[in-house]
Amino acid sequence: MDTDQLRRYLEFYQDLHVKTLYRQPRIAGIQTAPPPVTESKPMDLIPLAPEGETLLQIIQDIGDCKRCRLHEGRNKIVFGVGNEHSPLVFVGEGPGADEDAQGIPFVGKAGQLLTQMIENTAKKEGIALLRNQVYICNVVKCRPPGNRTPEPDEMETCGHYLYRQISAIRPKAICALGGTAARALTGHKEGVTKMRGKWFKWQDIAVMVTYHPSYLLRPYNQNAKREAWEDLKKVLHFVYD
């Protein structure tokens, strides 16, 4: 493994928030011969996104995914939707009931609000943009039971596919919707209220954090709704100006 390949692997595991790597210790004072070449095994690493990989290839690789417990209660895998060449990607937490039924992210009430946010804000800012011109996906691809927050191991499993999705699209910016998406993409542990409106990085791609649309649907969050619109204005001007 050359230095450049090793660097890419370490960056990948850093994005998954793996903090420690282990190797087999050597016993002091004992010289052990290396095993024969025929018995050696390659390192069991999750493969990085291949150069030139397409979203269709990633979907085919996922297949009828049963890699974590979330498959047990799901109806459909919710991979993503939109323009696979979009310079802007929205990432949410995970599918809800409507999304699980249709296999499309953000189609319920929160999704309808997201559509309004994208299209109305763009129109007011003089940017010709419709929802189907951006790409939308989630951290996890199967609905967590009762819409609970995904567990760390579930996010790690699906994080591999999110990594490959974003690597295939190579957008100019990502908009992280809510705390789960923000933590998955940035590694920061602060709440959304402290992170929103600020720029972070995923690899070399700009990340803007804002509220999840489901949070904005609550009637007592009018201030948050105004803040989310301001966050979205920043993203749209950064990407499309």
C-alpha positions, -999 to 999 in steps of 0.1 A, spaced: 0 0 0 16 33 -11 16 65 10 -12 82 -10 -35 52 -7 -28 49 30 -36 86 34 -70 82 17 -78 52 39 -70 72 71 -91 101 58 -120 78 52 -118 63 87 -115 98 101 -148 107 84 -164 77 101 -150 91 134 -128 60 141 -103 73 166 -80 43 172 -64 17 150 -48 -14 164 -21 -37 152 -9 -70 166 18 -64 193 53 -79 191 64 -99 221 96 -85 236 126 -108 233 109 -132 209 118 -132 172 89 -145 152 92 -153 115 67 -138 92 40 -162 79 44 -177 45 31 -155 17 5 -181 8 -10 -178 43 -10 -140 46 -43 -121 45 -50 -86 33 -61 -60 58 -99 -61 62 -106 -25 52 -139 -10 39 -131 -2 3 -129 35 -6 -152 49 -33 -137 38 -66 -127 65 -91 -156 73 -114 -182 53 -94 -218 61 -102 -248 63 -80 -263 33 -99 -233 12 -91 -236 21 -54 -273 12 -54 -264 -22 -70 -238 -28 -44 -263 -21 -16 -287 -46 -30 -312 -59 -5 -291 -46 23 -291 -65 56 -258 -52 70 -274 -38 102 -305 -43 123 -325 -15 105 -334 -39 77 -356 -59 100 -384 -34 101 -380 -15 68 -403 -16 38 -380 0 12 -344 12 11 -344 50 7 -312 57 -12 -315 92 -25 -332 113 -52 -324 142 -75 -297 154 -98 -267 132 -95 -245 160 -109 -259 186 -85 -235 211 -70 -256 210 -38 -265 180 -17 -289 179 13 -284 153 39 -310 144 65 -311 119 93 -331 89 80 -364 79 64 -398 83 81 -430 64 75 -438 81 42 -403 77 29 -402 41 39 -434 34 20 -423 52 -12 -386 47 -12 -379 84 -17 -364 108 9 -383 138 22 -418 131 8 -438 136 40 -447 169 57 -410 176 64 -402 169 28 -429 193 16 -415 220 38 -380 213 25 -392 217 -11 -408 251 -2 -376 262 15 -355 253 -15 -377 267 -42 -392 297 -24 -358 309 -11 -342 304 -45 -369 324 -62 -367 353 -37 -329 354 -42 -332 354 -80 -319 319 -84 -337 296 -109 -337 263 -89 -362 235 -83 -360 207 -58 -354 181 -85 -322 200 -95 -305 192 -62 -297 159 -46 -313 147 -14 -304 117 8 -300 106 44 -273 93 67 -291 60 71 -310 44 42 -336 24 63 -362 38 86 -353 34 123 -381 19 144 -405 46 156 -384 72 139 -358 70 166 -323 85 162 -300 60 144 -275 42 166 -238 48 161 -232 14 146 -261 19 122 -247 52 111 -212 37 107 -226 10 84 -246 34 63 -219 60 65 -199 40 40 -226 45 14 -231 81 22 -193 86 18 -196 70 -16 -227 89 -26 -210 123 -19 -178 111 -35 -196 102 -67 -215 135 -69 -187 158 -58 -209 187 -50 -197 222 -42 -215 222 -9 -235 200 15 -264 212 36 -267 191 68 -303 190 80 -304 185 118 -280 172 145 -276 136 133 -265 147 98 -243 175 112 -225 151 135 -221 124 108 -206 149 84 -185 171 106 -177 150 137 -186 179 160 -208 171 190 -224 205 196 -262 210 192 -276 224 160 -284 258 176 -246 263 181 -235 248 147 -262 263 124 -253 291 100 -216 281 102 -194 266 75 -176 232 82 -158 208 59 -164 172 48 -132 163 30 -127 194 9 -164 201 5 -181 230 23 -208 220 48 -235 243 61 -255 231 91 -292 240 97 -323 227 113 -341 196 101 -375 205 85 -394 183 109 -381 206 138 -394 236 119 -429 222 116 -434 226 154 -455 258 160 -432 272 187 -401 273 164 -408 304 144 -374 319 152 -357 287 141 -377 288 108 -363 323 101 -328 312 109 -331 282 86 -341 304 57 -310 326 64 -288 295 64 -303 283 31 -297 317 16 -260 314 24 -258 280 8 -276 290 -23 -255 321 -29 -223 302 -22 -232 274 -47 -250 293 -75 -237 329 -75 
